[in-house]
Amino acid sequence: MRKALLITVIVIIISILPIFTKYAIGQPPVPDTQPIPIDGGLFLLIIAGASYGARKLYKQQNED
């Protein structure tokens, strides 16, 4: 039983290793990218999240 488990673990490790080496060898360099500006969209998401949270709190307090 122990020998079968050991063989299974070794086979799994050997079959997974090529996946890691595929990404570790020969990667092209990361291209220089321009920074993405954060505009009003982020502000709207913050406002929407705050209003949603306030609404949930208000409903939770009114149920009690």
N, C-alpha and C positions, 0 to 999 in steps of 0.2 A: 504494500500500500504506500509506504513511504517512498519507495523507488519510483512508482508511477507518478506520484505527486511531484517529485524532483524533476523527472523527465518532462512533465507537462509545463512546469515553471520555466525550465530551460528553453523549451520550444517556443513558448510565448515571448520570452525575452529576446530570443534570436529573431523572431518574426517582427518584433516591434522596433528593433534597433535600426533597420534601414530607413524607417520613417524619420527618425531624429537626424540621421546623417544626411538625408536628402536636403533638409533645411539648413544644416550647419555648414555645408560645403558649397562654395561657389555662389554665394548670394551677391547680387549686384549692389553697389553702394546706394544708399538712400538719396534720392534726388533732392536738391534744394527746393523747398517749397516756400511760397509766400505766406505770411501769416494771415489767417482769416479774421477779418474785423468782427467784433461783437457789436451788433447794432441794437435797435429797438426790439427785435424779436425776443431777445433774452429777457428784457424788462417786462414784456407782455407775459412771458411764461412765469416769471416770478409773481406777478400780480395775480395771474390765474390760479397758481398754486396756493397763494395766501388766501384768496377769496374762497377757494374750495375747502381749505382747512378751516377757515372761520365758519363757513356754512355747516360743516360736519360737527364742529364744536357746539354751534348754536342749536342744531337739531338734537344733539346728544343731551344737552342741558334741559331742553324743553320736554324730553321724553321722561325724565325723572320726576 
